[in-house]
């Protein structure tokens, strides 16, 4: 069990994991505005069960849940609920996490930070060195799916302190990666993000200044 409240700062381009108990709230804050956050949830008791984008889309019947609806696991159990949104409300659940091969294909030579590596290192830091890489919940990502079947790659529209609140429905590891993508303009401005955890009965900060 985490304390009554906890804060996790994720520096620009990096990833971190935090333990969240069922019923607690995870408040994901874009500190500087303009930063996409790749987000994952793994069951603490068995990390082979995790939030699943494809199972969630089947469960809610849309590309991304509406407020009050749940993300479900690869075993079709509710794991997170989309509780509040104090942002433009633009998010993605179609695009894979960036990885080393993606940067190679975009023409980058040498090592480049990626959300896949951020996930693996964050989970290794909490004792799970062997983890799969599910489709992330791309919080604040602006990649609309168009009627002609194409995807547009647009900059996120978040401002300073914009946030999303998710409620854990199971005991989870929540992983957040401040996406390091800088070869495609999905990040309007790369910066740090903060995850604030609070029990359901506790007030959840709505702005960055409330979480400091």
Backbone as JSON Lines, residues from 0, in Angstrom:
{"i":0,"aa":"X","n":[0.85,-1.19,0.0],"ca":[0.0,0.0,0.0],"c":[0.89,1.25,0.0]}
{"i":1,"aa":"X","n":[0.58,2.17,-0.89],"ca":[1.32,3.43,-0.9],"c":[0.83,4.3,0.24]}
{"i":2,"aa":"X","n":[1.57,5.33,0.63],"ca":[1.07,6.26,1.65],"c":[-0.22,6.94,1.18]}
{"i":3,"aa":"X","n":[-0.84,7.74,2.09],"ca":[-2.08,8.42,1.75],"c":[-1.94,9.25,0.48]}
{"i":4,"aa":"X","n":[-0.79,9.79,0.25],"ca":[-0.53,10.48,-1.01],"c":[0.93,10.26,-1.36]}
{"i":5,"aa":"X","n":[1.23,10.25,-2.64],"ca":[2.59,10.05,-3.1],"c":[2.77,10.8,-4.4]}
{"i":6,"aa":"X","n":[3.99,11.24,-4.65],"ca":[4.3,11.96,-5.88],"c":[5.44,11.25,-6.59]}
{"i":7,"aa":"X","n":[5.31,11.12,-7.9],"ca":[6.37,10.53,-8.71],"c":[6.69,11.51,-9.84]}
{"i":8,"aa":"X","n":[7.89,12.04,-9.84],"ca":[8.33,12.92,-10.91],"c":[9.0,12.07,-11.98]}
{"i":9,"aa":"X","n":[8.6,12.26,-13.23],"ca":[9.2,11.57,-14.36],"c":[9.91,12.6,-15.21]}
{"i":10,"aa":"X","n":[11.25,12.62,-15.21],"ca":[11.98,13.61,-16.0],"c":[11.72,13.45,-17.5]}
{"i":11,"aa":"X","n":[11.93,14.51,-18.23],"ca":[11.74,14.49,-19.69],"c":[12.51,13.34,-20.31]}
{"i":12,"aa":"X","n":[11.84,12.57,-21.15],"ca":[12.48,11.49,-21.88],"c":[12.69,10.22,-21.1]}
{"i":13,"aa":"X","n":[12.22,10.15,-19.84],"ca":[12.45,8.98,-18.99],"c":[11.13,8.35,-18.58]}
{"i":14,"aa":"X","n":[11.23,7.21,-17.87],"ca":[10.05,6.51,-17.38],"c":[10.22,6.09,-15.93]}
{"i":15,"aa":"X","n":[9.11,5.96,-15.22],"ca":[9.12,5.55,-13.82],"c":[7.9,4.68,-13.55]}
{"i":16,"aa":"X","n":[7.99,3.85,-12.5],"ca":[6.88,3.01,-12.07],"c":[6.51,3.35,-10.64]}
{"i":17,"aa":"X","n":[5.23,3.25,-10.32],"ca":[4.75,3.51,-8.96],"c":[3.67,2.49,-8.62]}
{"i":18,"aa":"X","n":[3.69,2.04,-7.36],"ca":[2.7,1.07,-6.89],"c":[1.43,1.82,-6.49]}
{"i":19,"aa":"X","n":[0.28,1.34,-6.97],"ca":[-1.01,1.96,-6.67],"c":[-1.98,0.86,-6.25]}
{"i":20,"aa":"X","n":[-2.67,1.07,-5.15],"ca":[-3.62,0.09,-4.64],"c":[-5.0,0.31,-5.26]}
{"i":21,"aa":"X","n":[-5.78,-0.77,-5.32],"ca":[-7.14,-0.67,-5.83],"c":[-7.92,0.39,-5.07]}
{"i":22,"aa":"X","n":[-8.61,1.25,-5.8],"ca":[-9.38,2.33,-5.21],"c":[-8.67,3.66,-5.18]}
{"i":23,"aa":"X","n":[-7.35,3.65,-5.34],"ca":[-6.59,4.9,-5.31],"c":[-6.62,5.59,-6.67]}
{"i":24,"aa":"X","n":[-6.34,6.88,-6.62],"ca":[-6.39,7.72,-7.81],"c":[-4.98,8.08,-8.27]}
{"i":25,"aa":"X","n":[-4.75,7.97,-9.56],"ca":[-3.49,8.4,-10.17],"c":[-3.78,9.62,-11.02]}
{"i":26,"aa":"X","n":[-3.14,10.72,-10.64],"ca":[-3.36,12.01,-11.3],"c":[-2.11,12.31,-12.13]}
{"i":27,"aa":"X","n":[-2.23,12.25,-13.46],"ca":[-1.1,12.42,-14.37],"c":[-1.08,13.87,-14.84]}
{"i":28,"aa":"X","n":[-0.01,14.59,-14.49],"ca":[0.07,16.03,-14.73],"c":[1.18,16.35,-15.73]}
{"i":29,"aa":"X","n":[0.84,17.11,-16.74],"ca":[1.81,17.6,-17.71],"c":[2.38,18.91,-17.15]}
{"i":30,"aa":"X","n":[3.6,18.86,-16.62],"ca":[4.13,20.0,-15.88],"c":[4.33,21.25,-16.73]}
{"i":31,"aa":"X","n":[4.89,21.09,-17.91],"ca":[5.21,22.26,-18.74],"c":[4.24,22.45,-19.9]}
{"i":32,"aa":"X","n":[3.39,21.45,-20.14],"ca":[2.5,21.49,-21.29],"c":[3.18,20.96,-22.54]}
{"i":33,"aa":"X","n":[2.42,20.26,-23.37],"ca":[2.95,19.79,-24.65],"c":[3.65,18.45,-24.62]}
{"i":34,"aa":"X","n":[3.48,17.64,-23.55],"ca":[4.21,16.38,-23.42],"c":[3.27,15.18,-23.43]}
{"i":35,"aa":"X","n":[3.51,14.25,-24.35],"ca":[2.78,12.98,-24.39],"c":[3.3,12.06,-23.28]}
{"i":36,"aa":"X","n":[2.39,11.29,-22.68],"ca":[2.75,10.36,-21.61],"c":[2.28,8.96,-21.98]}
{"i":37,"aa":"X","n":[3.22,8.08,-22.34],"ca":[2.9,6.67,-22.54],"c":[2.68,6.04,-21.18]}
{"i":38,"aa":"X","n":[1.53,5.38,-21.0],"ca":[1.12,4.9,-19.68],"c":[0.73,3.43,-19.76]}
{"i":39,"aa":"X","n":[1.16,2.67,-18.75],"ca":[0.84,1.24,-18.66],"c":[0.39,0.89,-17.26]}
{"i":40,"aa":"X","n":[-0.4,-0.19,-17.13],"ca":[-0.8,-0.7,-15.83],"c":[-0.64,-2.22,-15.82]}
{"i":41,"aa":"X","n":[0.13,-2.72,-14.86],"ca":[0.36,-4.16,-14.69],"c":[-0.19,-4.59,-13.34]}
{"i":42,"aa":"X","n":[-0.83,-5.75,-13.27],"ca":[-1.31,-6.27,-12.0],"c":[-0.12,-6.61,-11.1]}
{"i":43,"aa":"X","n":[-0.17,-6.18,-9.86],"ca":[0.95,-6.43,-8.95],"c":[1.15,-7.92,-8.7]}
{"i":44,"aa":"X","n":[0.07,-8.67,-8.55],"ca":[0.18,-10.08,-8.2],"c":[0.69,-10.93,-9.36]}
{"i":45,"aa":"X","n":[0.47,-10.47,-10.57],"ca":[0.86,-11.25,-11.76],"c":[1.01,-10.28,-12.92]}
{"i":46,"aa":"X","n":[2.26,-9.91,-13.23],"ca":[2.45,-8.88,-14.26],"c":[2.17,-9.39,-15.68]}
{"i":47,"aa":"X","n":[1.86,-10.69,-15.81],"ca":[1.43,-11.16,-17.13],"c":[0.0,-10.71,-17.44]}
{"i":48,"aa":"X","n":[-0.68,-10.13,-16.45],"ca":[-1.98,-9.5,-16.67],"c":[-1.77,-7.99,-16.63]}
{"i":49,"aa":"X","n":[-2.23,-7.31,-17.67],"ca":[-1.97,-5.88,-17.82],"c":[-3.11,-5.24,-18.61]}
{"i":50,"aa":"X","n":[-3.18,-3.91,-18.56],"ca":[-4.2,-3.24,-19.37],"c":[-3.97,-3.6,-20.83]}
{"i":51,"aa":"X","n":[-5.06,-3.76,-21.56],"ca":[-4.97,-4.18,-22.96],"c":[-5.81,-3.25,-23.82]}
{"i":52,"aa":"X","n":[-5.16,-2.59,-24.76],"ca":[-5.88,-1.66,-25.64],"c":[-6.93,-2.39,-26.47]}
{"i":53,"aa":"X","n":[-6.57,-3.53,-27.06],"ca":[-7.52,-4.23,-27.93],"c":[-8.72,-4.76,-27.17]}
{"i":54,"aa":"X","n":[-8.48,-5.28,-25.95],"ca":[-9.6,-5.77,-25.15],"c":[-10.46,-4.61,-24.65]}
{"i":55,"aa":"X","n":[-9.83,-3.47,-24.37],"ca":[-10.59,-2.3,-23.94],"c":[-11.46,-1.77,-25.06]}
{"i":56,"aa":"X","n":[-10.92,-1.7,-26.27],"ca":[-11.73,-1.22,-27.4],"c":[-12.95,-2.11,-27.61]}
{"i":57,"aa":"X","n":[-12.78,-3.43,-27.46],"ca":[-13.91,-4.34,-27.59],"c":[-14.91,-4.13,-26.46]}
{"i":58,"aa":"X","n":[-14.39,-3.84,-25.26],"ca":[-15.26,-3.68,-24.09],"c":[-16.11,-2.42,-24.18]}
{"i":59,"aa":"X","n":[-15.51,-1.3,-24.59],"ca":[-16.25,-0.02,-24.59],"c":[-16.85,0.32,-25.95]}
{"i":60,"aa":"X","n":[-16.43,-0.38,-27.0],"ca":[-17.0,-0.16,-28.32],"c":[-16.56,1.13,-28.98]}
{"i":61,"aa":"X","n":[-15.37,1.62,-28.59],"ca":[-14.85,2.84,-29.19],"c":[-13.33,2.82,-29.11]}
{"i":62,"aa":"X","n":[-12.67,3.78,-29.78],"ca":[-11.21,3.78,-29.83],"c":[-10.57,4.14,-28.5]}
{"i":63,"aa":"X","n":[-11.29,4.88,-27.65],"ca":[-10.77,5.28,-26.34],"c":[-11.96,5.41,-25.41]}
{"i":64,"aa":"X","n":[-11.82,4.96,-24.15],"ca":[-12.97,5.03,-23.24],"c":[-13.47,6.46,-23.04]}
{"i":65,"aa":"X","n":[-14.74,6.57,-22.71],"ca":[-15.31,7.84,-22.27],"c":[-15.13,7.96,-20.76]}
{"i":66,"aa":"X","n":[-15.24,9.18,-20.25],"ca":[-15.15,9.37,-18.81],"c":[-16.14,8.45,-18.09]}
{"i":67,"aa":"X","n":[-15.66,7.81,-17.04],"ca":[-16.47,6.88,-16.28],"c":[-16.35,5.44,-16.74]}
{"i":68,"aa":"X","n":[-15.76,5.23,-17.92],"ca":[-15.58,3.87,-18.43],"c":[-14.22,3.31,-18.02]}
{"i":69,"aa":"X","n":[-14.09,1.98,-18.13],"ca":[-12.9,1.3,-17.64],"c":[-12.02,0.78,-18.78]}
{"i":70,"aa":"X","n":[-10.72,0.84,-18.54],"ca":[-9.76,0.07,-19.32],"c":[-9.76,-1.34,-18.72]}
{"i":71,"aa":"X","n":[-9.67,-2.36,-19.58],"ca":[-9.68,-3.73,-19.08],"c":[-8.35,-4.41,-19.41]}
{"i":72,"aa":"X","n":[-8.11,-5.55,-18.76],"ca":[-6.87,-6.28,-18.96],"c":[-6.97,-7.26,-20.11]}
{"i":73,"aa":"X","n":[-5.85,-7.92,-20.39],"ca":[-5.83,-8.97,-21.4],"c":[-6.63,-10.19,-20.94]}
{"i":74,"aa":"X","n":[-7.13,-10.18,-19.7],"ca":[-8.05,-11.21,-19.21],"c":[-9.45,-10.62,-19.01]}
{"i":75,"aa":"X","n":[-9.65,-9.44,-19.59],"ca":[-10.95,-8.76,-19.66],"c":[-11.49,-8.33,-18.3]}
{"i":76,"aa":"X","n":[-10.6,-8.07,-17.35],"ca":[-11.01,-7.54,-16.05],"c":[-10.77,-6.04,-16.02]}
{"i":77,"aa":"X","n":[-11.68,-5.25,-15.46],"ca":[-11.43,-3.81,-15.32],"c":[-10.2,-3.56,-14.45]}
{"i":78,"aa":"X","n":[-9.31,-2.69,-14.92],"ca":[-8.07,-2.4,-14.2],"c":[-7.91,-0.93,-13.86]}
{"i":79,"aa":"X","n":[-8.4,-0.04,-14.71],"ca":[-8.36,1.4,-14.49],"c":[-9.68,2.0,-14.93]}
{"i":80,"aa":"X","n":[-10.11,3.05,-14.25],"ca":[-11.27,3.81,-14.71],"c":[-10.83,5.22,-15.06]}
{"i":81,"aa":"X","n":[-11.31,5.7,-16.19],"ca":[-11.04,7.06,-16.68],"c":[-11.92,8.01,-15.89]}
{"i":82,"aa":"X","n":[-11.35,8.61,-14.85],"ca":[-12.13,9.29,-13.82],"c":[-12.37,10.77,-14.1]}
{"i":83,"aa":"X","n":[-11.31,11.51,-14.42],"ca":[-11.44,12.95,-14.68],"c":[-10.46,13.35,-15.78]}
{"i":84,"aa":"X","n":[-10.79,14.46,-16.45],"ca":[-9.9,14.96,-17.51],"c":[-9.91,16.48,-17.49]}
{"i":85,"aa":"X","n":[-8.77,17.05,-17.12],"ca":[-8.6,18.51,-17.13],"c":[-7.54,18.84,-18.18]}
{"i":86,"aa":"X","n":[-7.86,18.47,-19.4],"ca":[-6.98,18.69,-20.57],"c":[-7.91,18.85,-21.77]}
{"i":87,"aa":"X","n":[-7.36,19.1,-22.97],"ca":[-8.24,19.15,-24.15],"c":[-8.95,17.84,-24.43]}
{"i":88,"aa":"X","n":[-8.57,16.76,-23.75],"ca":[-9.28,15.49,-23.89],"c":[-8.88,14.67,-25.1]}
{"i":89,"aa":"X","n":[-7.71,14.95,-25.65],"ca":[-7.24,14.23,-26.83],"c":[-6.2,13.19,-26.4]}
{"i":90,"aa":"X","n":[-6.52,11.91,-26.6],"ca":[-5.65,10.81,-26.18],"c":[-5.67,9.73,-27.26]}
{"i":91,"aa":"X","n":[-4.73,8.78,-27.18],"ca":[-4.6,7.76,-28.21],"c":[-4.46,6.38,-27.57]}
{"i":92,"aa":"X","n":[-5.0,5.37,-28.27],"ca":[-4.79,4.0,-27.84],"c":[-4.61,3.09,-29.06]}
{"i":93,"aa":"X","n":[-4.0,3.66,-30.11],"ca":[-3.73,2.91,-31.34],"c":[-2.24,2.79,-31.65]}
{"i":94,"aa":"X","n":[-1.45,3.79,-31.27],"ca":[-0.06,3.87,-31.7],"c":[0.86,3.18,-30.69]}
{"i":95,"aa":"X","n":[1.74,2.31,-31.21],"ca":[2.67,1.58,-30.35],"c":[3.68,2.52,-29.71]}
{"i":96,"aa":"X","n":[4.25,2.07,-28.6],"ca":[5.33,2.83,-27.95],"c":[6.52,2.94,-28.9]}
{"i":97,"aa":"X","n":[7.18,4.09,-28.88],"ca":[8.4,4.22,-29.68],"c":[9.46,3.27,-29.14]}
{"i":98,"aa":"X","n":[10.32,2.78,-30.03],"ca":[11.34,1.81,-29.66],"c":[12.58,2.06,-30.51]}
{"i":99,"aa":"X","n":[13.7,1.39,-30.24],"ca":[14.93,1.65,-31.0],"c":[14.77,1.48,-32.51]}
{"i":100,"aa":"X","n":[14.01,0.46,-32.93],"ca":[13.82,0.24,-34.37],"c":[13.06,1.39,-35.01]}
{"i":101,"aa":"X","n":[12.09,1.94,-34.29],"ca":[11.33,3.09,-34.82],"c":[12.27,4.25,-35.1]}
{"i":102,"aa":"X","n":[13.19,4.53,-34.21],"ca":[14.11,5.65,-34.43],"c":[15.08,5.36,-35.58]}
{"i":103,"aa":"X","n":[15.5,4.11,-35.71],"ca":[16.34,3.74,-36.86],"c":[15.59,3.98,-38.16]}
{"i":104,"aa":"X","n":[14.32,3.58,-38.21],"ca":[13.53,3.75,-39.42],"c":[13.28,5.22,-39.75]}
{"i":105,"aa":"X","n":[13.3,6.05,-38.72],"ca":[13.14,7.49,-38.93],"c":[14.46,8.18,-39.27]}
{"i":106,"aa":"X","n":[15.54,7.39,-39.35],"ca":[16.82,7.91,-39.8],"c":[17.77,8.35,-38.72]}
{"i":107,"aa":"X","n":[17.44,8.05,-37.44],"ca":[18.34,8.46,-36.36],"c":[19.47,7.45,-36.22]}
{"i":108,"aa":"X","n":[20.69,7.92,-36.14],"ca":[21.86,7.06,-35.99],"c":[22.3,7.03,-34.54]}
{"i":109,"aa":"X","n":[22.53,5.83,-34.0],"ca":[22.98,5.71,-32.62],"c":[21.81,5.49,-31.67]}
{"i":110,"aa":"X","n":[22.12,5.57,-30.37],"ca":[21.09,5.32,-29.36],"c":[20.17,6.52,-29.2]}
{"i":111,"aa":"X","n":[18.91,6.24,-28.99],"ca":[17.92,7.28,-28.7],"c":[17.0,6.73,-27.62]}
{"i":112,"aa":"X","n":[16.71,7.51,-26.61],"ca":[15.75,7.08,-25.58],"c":[14.43,6.73,-26.24]}
{"i":113,"aa":"X","n":[13.72,5.75,-25.68],"ca":[12.43,5.33,-26.23],"c":[11.5,4.92,-25.1]}
{"i":114,"aa":"X","n":[10.2,4.95,-25.38],"ca":[9.22,4.56,-24.37],"c":[9.31,3.07,-24.06]}
{"i":115,"aa":"X","n":[9.65,2.25,-25.06],"ca":[9.81,0.82,-24.77],"c":[10.93,0.6,-23.76]}
{"i":116,"aa":"X","n":[12.07,1.21,-23.96],"ca":[13.18,1.05,-23.02],"c":[12.84,1.69,-21.68]}
{"i":117,"aa":"X","n":[12.1,2.79,-21.68],"ca":[11.69,3.41,-20.43],"c":[10.8,2.47,-19.62]}
{"i":118,"aa":"X","n":[9.88,1.79,-20.29],"ca":[9.03,0.83,-19.6],"c":[9.87,-0.29,-19.0]}
{"i":119,"aa":"X","n":[10.75,-0.87,-19.8],"ca":[11.56,-2.0,-19.31],"c":[12.43,-1.58,-18.12]}
{"i":120,"aa":"X","n":[13.06,-0.42,-18.19],"ca":[13.93,0.01,-17.11],"c":[13.13,0.36,-15.86]}
{"i":121,"aa":"X","n":[11.95,0.95,-16.04],"ca":[11.11,1.3,-14.89],"c":[10.64,0.05,-14.16]}
{"i":122,"aa":"X","n":[10.23,-0.97,-14.9],"ca":[9.77,-2.2,-14.26],"c":[10.94,-2.97,-13.65]}
{"i":123,"aa":"X","n":[12.09,-2.94,-14.3],"ca":[13.28,-3.6,-13.73],"c":[13.65,-2.97,-12.4]}
{"i":124,"aa":"X","n":[13.47,-1.65,-12.29],"ca":[13.82,-0.94,-11.06],"c":[12.95,-1.34,-9.89]}
{"i":125,"aa":"X","n":[11.75,-1.9,-10.17],"ca":[10.88,-2.35,-9.08],"c":[10.83,-3.87,-9.0]}
{"i":126,"aa":"X","n":[11.82,-4.53,-9.64],"ca":[11.98,-5.96,-9.46],"c":[11.42,-6.85,-10.55]}
{"i":127,"aa":"X","n":[11.04,-6.28,-11.69],"ca":[10.47,-7.07,-12.78],"c":[11.29,-6.85,-14.05]}
{"i":128,"aa":"X","n":[12.31,-7.67,-14.22],"ca":[13.23,-7.47,-15.34],"c":[12.74,-8.08,-16.64]}
{"i":129,"aa":"X","n":[11.73,-8.93,-16.57],"ca":[11.2,-9.58,-17.77],"c":[9.74,-9.18,-17.92]}
{"i":130,"aa":"X","n":[9.47,-8.25,-18.82],"ca":[8.12,-7.73,-18.97],"c":[7.82,-7.53,-20.45]}
{"i":131,"aa":"X","n":[6.57,-7.81,-20.83],"ca":[6.18,-7.54,-22.21],"c":[5.9,-6.05,-22.36]}
{"i":132,"aa":"X","n":[5.74,-5.61,-23.59],"ca":[5.48,-4.2,-23.86],"c":[4.11,-4.08,-24.53]}
{"i":133,"aa":"X","n":[3.05,-3.89,-23.74],"ca":[1.72,-3.76,-24.35],"c":[1.57,-2.43,-25.09]}
{"i":134,"aa":"X","n":[0.52,-2.36,-25.91],"ca":[0.11,-1.09,-26.48],"c":[-0.15,-0.11,-25.34]}
{"i":135,"aa":"X","n":[0.51,1.04,-25.31],"ca":[0.29,1.98,-24.2],"c":[-1.01,2.75,-24.32]}
{"i":136,"aa":"X","n":[-1.42,3.31,-23.18],"ca":[-2.44,4.36,-23.16],"c":[-1.67,5.66,-23.36]}
{"i":137,"aa":"X","n":[-1.78,6.25,-24.54],"ca":[-0.99,7.44,-24.87],"c":[-1.73,8.69,-24.43]}
{"i":138,"aa":"X","n":[-1.54,9.04,-23.17],"ca":[-2.22,10.19,-22.59],"c":[-1.72,11.47,-23.26]}
{"i":139,"aa":"X","n":[-2.64,12.32,-23.66],"ca":[-2.4,13.62,-24.28],"c":[-1.94,13.52,-25.76]}
{"i":140,"aa":"X","n":[-1.86,12.33,-26.33],"ca":[-1.34,12.18,-27.69],"c":[-2.44,12.51,-28.72]}
{"i":141,"aa":"X","n":[-2.07,13.29,-29.73],"ca":[-3.02,13.83,-30.71],"c":[-2.74,13.2,-32.07]}
{"i":142,"aa":"X","n":[-3.25,11.98,-32.27],"ca":[-3.06,11.25,-33.53],"c":[-4.42,10.76,-34.02]}
{"i":143,"aa":"X","n":[-5.25,11.66,-34.56],"ca":[-6.6,11.27,-34.96],"c":[-6.62,10.28,-36.12]}
{"i":144,"aa":"X","n":[-7.59,9.39,-36.05],"ca":[-7.83,8.41,-37.11],"c":[-8.87,9.01,-38.04]}
{"i":145,"aa":"X","n":[-8.51,9.19,-39.31],"ca":[-9.34,9.92,-40.25],"c":[-10.29,8.99,-41.01]}
{"i":146,"aa":"X","n":[-11.38,9.52,-41.55],"ca":[-12.34,8.69,-42.3],"c":[-11.72,7.95,-43.48]}
{"i":147,"aa":"X","n":[-10.65,8.5,-44.05],"ca":[-10.02,7.83,-45.2],"c":[-9.08,6.71,-44.78]}
{"i":148,"aa":"X","n":[-8.99,6.46,-43.46],"ca":[-8.15,5.37,-42.96],"c":[-6.76,5.78,-42.55]}
{"i":149,"aa":"X","n":[-6.38,7.03,-42.79],"ca":[-5.06,7.51,-42.41],"c":[-5.04,8.02,-40.97]}
{"i":150,"aa":"X","n":[-3.83,8.04,-40.41],"ca":[-3.6,8.62,-39.1],"c":[-2.83,9.91,-39.28]}
{"i":151,"aa":"X","n":[-3.25,10.98,-38.61],"ca":[-2.51,12.24,-38.65],"c":[-1.63,12.32,-37.4]}
{"i":152,"aa":"X","n":[-0.41,12.81,-37.58],"ca":[0.54,12.97,-36.48],"c":[0.6,14.44,-36.11]}
{"i":153,"aa":"X","n":[-0.11,14.82,-35.06],"ca":[-0.23,16.21,-34.66],"c":[0.36,16.42,-33.27]}
{"i":154,"aa":"X","n":[0.75,17.64,-32.98],"ca":[1.29,17.96,-31.66],"c":[0.2,17.9,-30.6]}
{"i":155,"aa":"X","n":[0.58,17.42,-29.42],"ca":[-0.35,17.43,-28.31],"c":[-0.79,18.85,-27.99]}
{"i":156,"aa":"X","n":[-2.02,18.98,-27.48],"ca":[-2.61,20.3,-27.26],"c":[-2.64,20.71,-25.8]}
{"i":157,"aa":"X","n":[-1.93,20.0,-24.94],"ca":[-2.0,20.3,-23.52],"c":[-1.27,21.59,-23.16]}
{"i":158,"aa":"X","n":[-1.77,22.23,-22.1],"ca":[-1.12,23.39,-21.53],"c":[-0.48,23.05,-20.2]}
{"i":159,"aa":"X","n":[0.17,24.02,-19.61],"ca":[0.85,23.81,-18.33],"c":[-0.14,23.35,-17.27]}
{"i":160,"aa":"X","n":[0.18,22.21,-16.64],"ca":[-0.65,21.7,-15.55],"c":[-1.87,20.91,-15.97]}
{"i":161,"aa":"X","n":[-2.09,20.71,-17.26],"ca":[-3.22,19.87,-17.68],"c":[-3.04,18.46,-17.13]}
{"i":162,"aa":"X","n":[-4.16,17.77,-16.91],"ca":[-4.07,16.5,-16.21],"c":[-5.18,15.54,-16.59]}
{"i":163,"aa":"X","n":[-4.92,14.27,-16.27],"ca":[-5.9,13.19,-16.39],"c":[-5.86,12.41,-15.09]}
{"i":164,"aa":"X","n":[-7.02,11.97,-14.61],"ca":[-7.08,11.17,-13.39],"c":[-7.64,9.79,-13.71]}
{"i":165,"aa":"X","n":[-6.9,8.76,-13.29],"ca":[-7.3,7.37,-13.46],"c":[-7.46,6.74,-12.08]}
{"i":166,"aa":"X","n":[-8.5,5.93,-11.89],"ca":[-8.67,5.21,-10.64],"c":[-8.26,3.75,-10.84]}
{"i":167,"aa":"X","n":[-7.37,3.26,-9.98],"ca":[-6.97,1.85,-10.03],"c":[-8.14,0.99,-9.54]}
{"i":168,"aa":"X","n":[-8.47,-0.02,-10.3],"ca":[-9.53,-0.95,-9.91],"c":[-8.95,-2.28,-9.41]}
{"i":169,"aa":"X","n":[-7.64,-2.45,-9.6],"ca":[-6.89,-3.57,-9.07],"c":[-5.6,-3.01,-8.48]}
{"i":170,"aa":"X","n":[-4.89,-3.79,-7.68],"ca":[-3.56,-3.39,-7.22],"c":[-2.61,-3.44,-8.4]}
{"i":171,"aa":"X","n":[-1.98,-2.33,-8.73],"ca":[-1.21,-2.25,-9.98],"c":[0.15,-1.6,-9.78]}
{"i":172,"aa":"X","n":[1.0,-1.85,-10.77],"ca":[2.15,-1.0,-11.05],"c":[1.73,-0.09,-12.19]}
{"i":173,"aa":"X","n":[1.76,1.21,-11.97],"ca":[1.52,2.17,-13.04],"c":[2.86,2.66,-13.54]}
{"i":174,"aa":"X","n":[3.08,2.59,-14.84],"ca":[4.31,3.06,-15.45],"c":[3.99,4.24,-16.35]}
{"i":175,"aa":"X","n":[4.74,5.32,-16.21],"ca":[4.56,6.52,-17.04],"c":[5.88,6.87,-17.7]}
{"i":176,"aa":"X","n":[5.84,7.11,-19.0],"ca":[7.02,7.53,-19.76],"c":[6.75,8.88,-20.38]}
{"i":177,"aa":"X","n":[7.59,9.86,-20.06],"ca":[7.53,11.16,-20.72],"c":[8.16,10.98,-22.11]}
{"i":178,"aa":"X","n":[7.33,10.74,-23.09],"ca":[7.78,10.28,-24.41],"c":[8.92,11.14,-24.97]}
{"i":179,"aa":"X","n":[10.03,10.48,-25.38],"ca":[11.18,11.24,-25.88],"c":[11.14,11.53,-27.38]}
{"i":180,"aa":"X","n":[10.02,11.22,-28.03],"ca":[9.95,11.4,-29.49],"c":[10.2,12.85,-29.89]}
{"i":181,"aa":"X","n":[11.23,13.07,-30.71],"ca":[11.54,14.41,-31.2],"c":[11.8,14.43,-32.7]}
{"i":182,"aa":"X","n":[11.53,13.32,-33.38],"ca":[11.69,13.26,-34.83],"c":[10.35,13.44,-35.54]}
{"i":183,"aa":"X","n":[9.27,13.2,-34.82],"ca":[7.91,13.49,-35.28],"c":[7.31,14.45,-34.26]}
{"i":184,"aa":"X","n":[6.58,15.43,-34.73],"ca":[6.15,16.52,-33.84],"c":[4.91,16.17,-33.03]}
{"i":185,"aa":"X","n":[4.93,15.04,-32.3],"ca":[3.79,14.73,-31.44],"c":[3.9,15.46,-30.1]}
{"i":186,"aa":"X","n":[5.13,15.77,-29.67],"ca":[5.34,16.53,-28.46],"c":[5.52,18.0,-28.83]}
{"i":187,"aa":"X","n":[4.6,18.84,-28.38],"ca":[4.74,20.27,-28.65],"c":[5.95,20.84,-27.92]}
{"i":188,"aa":"X","n":[6.21,20.28,-26.74],"ca":[7.37,20.69,-25.95],"c":[7.7,19.56,-25.0]}
{"i":189,"aa":"X","n":[8.91,19.01,-25.09],"ca":[9.28,17.9,-24.21],"c":[9.59,18.42,-22.81]}
{"i":190,"aa":"X","n":[9.05,17.72,-21.81],"ca":[9.28,18.14,-20.43],"c":[8.94,17.04,-19.46]}
{"i":191,"aa":"X","n":[9.06,17.33,-18.19],"ca":[8.77,16.34,-17.16],"c":[7.26,16.25,-16.92]}
{"i":192,"aa":"X","n":[6.87,15.1,-16.36],"ca":[5.48,14.92,-15.95],"c":[5.5,14.44,-14.5]}
{"i":193,"aa":"X","n":[4.36,14.58,-13.85],"ca":[4.25,14.16,-12.46],"c":[3.02,13.28,-12.29]}
{"i":194,"aa":"X","n":[3.18,12.22,-11.5],"ca":[2.04,11.38,-11.13],"c":[1.82,11.54,-9.64]}
{"i":195,"aa":"X","n":[0.63,11.98,-9.26],"ca":[0.24,12.11,-7.87],"c":[-0.77,11.03,-7.55]}
{"i":196,"aa":"X","n":[-0.54,10.3,-6.46],"ca":[-1.44,9.21,-6.06],"c":[-2.14,9.62,-4.78]}
{"i":197,"aa":"X","n":[-3.44,9.41,-4.73],"ca":[-4.22,9.72,-3.53],"c":[-5.29,8.66,-3.33]}
{"i":198,"aa":"X","n":[-5.65,8.43,-2.1],"ca":[-6.76,7.53,-1.81],"c":[-8.05,8.16,-2.32]}
{"i":199,"aa":"X","n":[-9.06,7.32,-2.55],"ca":[-10.32,7.8,-3.11],"c":[-10.99,8.87,-2.28]}
{"i":200,"aa":"X","n":[-10.77,8.85,-0.95],"ca":[-11.41,9.83,-0.09],"c":[-10.64,11.14,-0.01]}
{"i":201,"aa":"X","n":[-9.44,11.16,-0.59],"ca":[-8.58,12.34,-0.5],"c":[-8.85,13.27,-1.68]}
{"i":202,"aa":"X","n":[-8.74,14.59,-1.49],"ca":[-8.87,15.5,-2.63],"c":[-7.73,15.28,-3.61]}
{"i":203,"aa":"X","n":[-8.04,15.31,-4.88],"ca":[-7.03,15.13,-5.91],"c":[-6.66,16.49,-6.47]}
{"i":204,"aa":"X","n":[-5.38,16.86,-6.47],"ca":[-4.99,18.17,-7.01],"c":[-5.35,18.29,-8.47]}
{"i":205,"aa":"X","n":[-5.92,19.42,-8.85],"ca":[-6.35,19.62,-10.24],"c":[-5.3,20.36,-11.06]}
{"i":206,"aa":"X","n":[-4.39,21.04,-10.39],"ca":[-3.39,21.81,-11.11],"c":[-2.01,21.48,-10.57]}
{"i":207,"aa":"X","n":[-0.99,21.77,-11.33],"ca":[0.38,21.47,-10.94],"c":[0.73,22.09,-9.59]}
{"i":208,"aa":"X","n":[0.29,23.33,-9.34],"ca":[0.65,24.0,-8.11],"c":[0.1,23.27,-6.89]}
{"i":209,"aa":"X","n":[-1.03,22.57,-7.03],"ca":[-1.61,21.84,-5.92],"c":[-0.83,20.59,-5.58]}
{"i":210,"aa":"X","n":[-0.01,20.09,-6.53],"ca":[0.71,18.84,-6.32],"c":[2.12,19.07,-5.83]}
{"i":211,"aa":"X","n":[2.58,20.29,-5.8],"ca":[3.97,20.58,-5.46],"c":[4.2,20.44,-3.96]}
